[in-house]
C-alpha cells in the first residue's frame, strides 16, 4: 500500500486449493510370446488422457483390448483413454496367426483326399490322408506346382507357418 492517509484494516482471503486426483492405468499382454504393450503403466491426472500401444509379433495378430475381465471392447492397436476418472487395468489380446492348408486329388476317379481343408494356427500341425481307388496307386504329394516330395499316403505337416496347397498324385495301375 502506498500513500496511506488513514487507518484501515485488511483481511487476506485464502481458499483451499482443490486436491488433484491421480489415477494409475496399467496395461499388459495376454501372452508376451505373441505381443507386447507400451508403456506398462501411466499415472494420469483426473480428466486427463492416456495412450497405450499394442504390437503383435510376427507369428500373431492383435485382436483387441479388454478392460479387467470384460470381453474385448476396443479393436484398435492404440488404446486412447480420455477424461480419465478412475484407475483401470487393460489387457491387449493377441492370438496366433492362422493359415489355410488345402489338399486335392489330381484325379477323383483314381483317389480321394481327406479332409479337403484345414485352418491351422501358426506353429500348429495338420494331417491329410490320400486313399487310392481299386484301379489306382498313390504316387505322392506335391506342393503347388513342384514335383512330388512326400511319398507317404498320410501327409503330416508340422510347425505350419504359411498357407499352402497340396495335391495327391494318383496313377492308374
C-alpha positions as CSV (number, residue, x, y, z in Angstrom):
1,X,0.0,0.0,0.0
2,X,1.3,3.5,-0.8
3,X,0.1,6.9,0.3
4,X,-1.9,5.6,3.3
5,X,-3.9,8.5,4.8
6,X,-6.0,6.8,7.4
7,X,-6.0,3.6,9.4
8,X,-7.5,0.7,7.6
9,X,-8.0,-3.0,8.1
10,X,-7.3,-5.6,5.5
11,X,-8.1,-9.2,5.5
12,X,-6.3,-11.7,3.4
13,X,-8.6,-14.4,2.0
14,X,-7.2,-17.8,1.3
15,X,-9.0,-20.6,-0.5
16,X,-8.0,-24.2,-0.1
17,X,-6.8,-25.5,-3.4
18,X,-8.8,-28.4,-4.6
19,X,-6.7,-31.6,-4.2
20,X,-5.9,-33.0,-7.6
21,X,-6.6,-36.7,-8.0
22,X,-4.4,-39.0,-9.9
23,X,-5.2,-42.5,-11.3
24,X,-2.9,-45.3,-12.2
25,X,-3.6,-47.0,-15.5
26,X,-2.0,-50.4,-16.2
27,X,-1.8,-52.5,-19.4
28,X,-0.5,-55.9,-20.1
29,X,-0.2,-58.5,-22.8
30,X,-2.2,-61.8,-22.6
31,X,0.9,-63.5,-24.0
32,X,4.3,-61.9,-24.3
33,X,5.3,-64.5,-26.8
34,X,2.6,-63.1,-29.2
35,X,2.8,-59.4,-28.5
36,X,3.9,-56.5,-26.3
37,X,2.4,-53.3,-24.9
38,X,3.9,-49.9,-24.1
39,X,4.0,-48.3,-21.7
40,X,3.0,-50.7,-19.0
41,X,1.8,-48.1,-16.5
42,X,0.8,-44.5,-16.6
43,X,-0.3,-42.1,-13.8
44,X,-2.8,-39.6,-15.1
45,X,-4.5,-36.6,-13.5
46,X,-8.3,-36.8,-13.2
47,X,-9.8,-35.7,-16.5
48,X,-6.5,-36.4,-18.3
49,X,-5.7,-38.6,-21.3
50,X,-3.5,-41.7,-21.8
51,X,-2.4,-43.7,-24.8
52,X,-1.0,-47.3,-24.9
53,X,0.2,-49.2,-27.9
54,X,-0.1,-53.0,-28.6
55,X,2.4,-54.6,-31.0
56,X,1.9,-58.1,-32.3
57,X,4.9,-60.3,-33.0
58,X,5.4,-61.9,-36.5
59,X,3.5,-65.1,-35.6
60,X,0.5,-63.3,-34.1
61,X,-2.3,-60.9,-34.7
62,X,-3.7,-58.3,-32.3
63,X,-7.4,-59.0,-31.5
64,X,-8.2,-56.1,-29.2
65,X,-8.2,-54.6,-25.7
66,X,-10.3,-55.7,-22.8
67,X,-10.8,-53.9,-19.5
68,X,-10.5,-56.2,-16.5
69,X,-12.2,-59.5,-17.2
70,X,-14.7,-58.0,-19.7
71,X,-14.8,-59.0,-23.4
72,X,-12.7,-57.2,-25.9
73,X,-14.2,-53.8,-26.4
74,X,-11.5,-51.8,-28.3
75,X,-10.1,-53.2,-31.5
76,X,-7.6,-50.5,-32.5
77,X,-4.0,-51.3,-31.6
78,X,-3.6,-47.9,-29.9
79,X,-5.7,-47.6,-26.8
80,X,-6.7,-44.0,-26.2
81,X,-8.3,-43.1,-22.9
82,X,-9.8,-39.6,-22.4
83,X,-11.3,-37.9,-19.4
84,X,-9.8,-40.5,-17.1
85,X,-11.9,-40.7,-13.9
86,X,-10.7,-44.0,-12.4
87,X,-7.8,-46.4,-12.1
88,X,-8.1,-49.2,-14.6
89,X,-6.3,-52.3,-15.9
90,X,-6.4,-53.3,-19.6
91,X,-5.2,-56.4,-21.4
92,X,-4.0,-56.5,-25.0
93,X,-5.3,-59.7,-26.5
94,X,-3.1,-61.4,-29.1
95,X,-3.7,-64.7,-31.0
96,X,-1.5,-66.9,-33.1
97,X,-2.0,-66.3,-36.9
98,X,-4.0,-68.9,-38.8
99,X,-3.3,-70.4,-42.2
100,X,-5.4,-72.4,-44.5
101,X,-4.0,-75.6,-45.9
102,X,-5.9,-77.2,-48.7
103,X,-5.4,-80.6,-50.4
104,X,-6.9,-82.0,-53.6
105,X,-6.7,-85.1,-55.8
106,X,-5.1,-84.9,-59.2
107,X,-8.0,-87.3,-60.4
108,X,-11.0,-88.1,-58.2
109,X,-11.6,-91.2,-60.4
110,X,-8.3,-92.5,-59.1
111,X,-8.3,-91.4,-55.5
112,X,-9.6,-89.1,-52.8
113,X,-8.2,-86.9,-50.0
114,X,-9.5,-86.1,-46.5
115,X,-10.0,-83.5,-45.2
116,X,-10.0,-81.0,-48.1
117,X,-9.1,-78.0,-46.0
118,X,-7.8,-77.3,-42.5
119,X,-7.3,-74.0,-40.8
120,X,-4.1,-74.2,-38.7
121,X,-2.7,-71.8,-36.2
122,X,0.9,-70.7,-36.7
123,X,3.2,-73.4,-35.4
124,X,0.4,-76.0,-35.5
125,X,0.1,-79.3,-37.2
126,X,-2.1,-80.7,-40.0
127,X,-2.7,-84.2,-41.3
128,X,-4.3,-85.3,-44.6
129,X,-4.9,-88.8,-45.9
130,X,-4.9,-89.9,-49.6
131,X,-6.8,-93.0,-50.5
132,X,-6.3,-94.7,-53.8
133,X,-9.3,-96.4,-55.5
134,X,-9.0,-100.1,-56.6
135,X,-7.8,-99.3,-60.1
136,X,-5.1,-96.9,-59.0
137,X,-2.0,-96.4,-56.9
138,X,-0.9,-93.4,-54.8
139,X,2.4,-91.9,-56.1
140,X,2.8,-89.0,-53.6
141,X,2.1,-85.4,-52.6
142,X,3.2,-82.3,-54.4
143,X,3.1,-78.7,-53.0
144,X,1.8,-76.2,-55.6
145,X,3.4,-77.0,-58.9
146,X,6.5,-78.6,-57.5
147,X,7.4,-82.2,-58.1
148,X,6.2,-85.0,-55.8
149,X,8.1,-84.5,-52.5
150,X,6.2,-86.7,-50.0
151,X,5.5,-90.3,-50.8
152,X,3.6,-91.4,-47.7
153,X,-0.2,-91.5,-48.1
154,X,-0.6,-89.6,-44.9
155,X,0.7,-86.0,-45.3
156,X,1.8,-84.7,-41.9
157,X,2.7,-81.0,-41.7
158,X,4.3,-79.7,-38.5
159,X,5.1,-76.1,-37.4
160,X,2.9,-74.6,-40.1
161,X,4.0,-71.1,-40.9
162,X,2.2,-70.4,-44.2
163,X,-0.9,-71.2,-46.2
164,X,-0.3,-74.0,-48.7
165,X,-1.9,-76.1,-51.4
166,X,-1.1,-79.8,-51.8
167,X,-2.1,-82.3,-54.5
168,X,-2.3,-86.0,-54.0
169,X,-1.0,-87.7,-57.2
170,X,-2.7,-91.0,-58.2
171,X,-1.9,-93.1,-61.3
172,X,-3.8,-96.0,-62.9
173,X,-2.5,-99.4,-62.0
